[in-house]
Amino acid sequence: MKTRTRIQAADLYVLLQREFRRRQVRECETCYVQLPFLIDRPAPDAANWEVIVPRACTLRCNEILEQVVDELGGQYDLVPGSR
């Protein structure tokens, strides 16, 4: 298993939001990031959190957010009980 930095959900949300907004097409005014939540780790090398990805929009924001989640999922684990 990779060593990941343990982080509070609110702090991870800030990182997710910042990176998503940096990559998101500016014309999209509907897609957003939700607070990450703790899950049972599906595999030994997987993150212990996920977010609900928005529906597919014409500007492909869902794909952008999935990329951000994949990248940060390799770096961070949620602290159990964090909000």
C-alpha atoms as one frame of an Amber mdcrd trajectory, in Angstrom:
protein
   0.000   0.000   0.000   1.192   3.504  -0.805   1.892   5.922   1.977  -0.635
   8.714   1.744  -0.929  11.902   3.728  -3.843  11.738   6.162  -6.145  14.712
   5.787  -9.455  16.039   7.068 -12.407  15.963   4.640 -12.736  19.757   4.634
  -9.057  20.205   3.762  -9.270  17.623   0.976 -12.374  19.386  -0.338 -10.395
  22.629  -0.623  -7.679  20.856  -2.623 -10.216  19.117  -4.872 -12.142  22.333
  -5.462  -9.027  24.362  -6.225  -7.642  21.855  -8.715 -11.021  21.253 -10.376
 -11.644  24.993 -10.826  -8.141  25.445 -12.207  -8.805  22.859 -14.958 -12.526
  23.404 -15.523 -13.722  25.208 -18.637 -14.741  28.678 -17.498 -17.979  28.596
 -19.473 -19.447  25.883 -17.224 -21.535  27.402 -14.464 -23.274  24.253 -13.220
 -20.677  21.646 -12.224 -19.124  21.633  -8.767 -17.211  19.460  -6.303 -18.921
  17.829  -3.352 -17.371  17.047   0.015 -15.359  13.797  -0.131 -16.575  10.958
   2.068 -14.950   7.944   3.675 -15.440   4.500   2.114 -14.125   1.017   2.782
 -10.937   0.755   0.767 -11.894  -1.292  -2.345  -8.300  -2.459  -2.914  -5.075
  -2.273  -0.906  -3.651   0.460  -3.140  -6.896   2.460  -3.472  -7.874   5.624
  -1.627 -10.281   5.391   1.304 -12.529   8.177   0.001 -14.537   9.236  -2.997
 -16.750  12.057  -4.232 -19.946  12.082  -6.224 -19.024  13.098  -9.747 -21.454
  15.408 -11.570 -23.420  14.135 -14.531 -21.753  14.426 -17.877 -21.983  17.988
 -19.145 -21.180  19.165 -22.643 -17.901  20.643 -21.385 -16.736  17.293 -19.905
 -16.381  18.506 -16.334 -17.039  15.001 -15.026 -13.923  13.740 -16.797 -11.878
  16.576 -15.353 -13.077  15.832 -11.837 -12.380  12.106 -12.270  -8.782  12.957
 -13.219  -8.393  15.209 -10.188  -9.848  12.532  -7.891  -7.486   9.907  -9.340
  -4.468  12.138  -8.793  -5.345  13.242  -5.260  -6.551   9.733  -4.384  -2.969
   8.575  -4.748  -1.729  11.264  -2.381  -4.308  11.544   0.405  -6.374   9.394
   2.756  -9.231  10.745   4.837  -8.925  10.693   8.588 -11.769   8.507   9.914
 -14.463  10.626  11.520 -13.425  13.797   9.694 -15.929  16.246   8.300
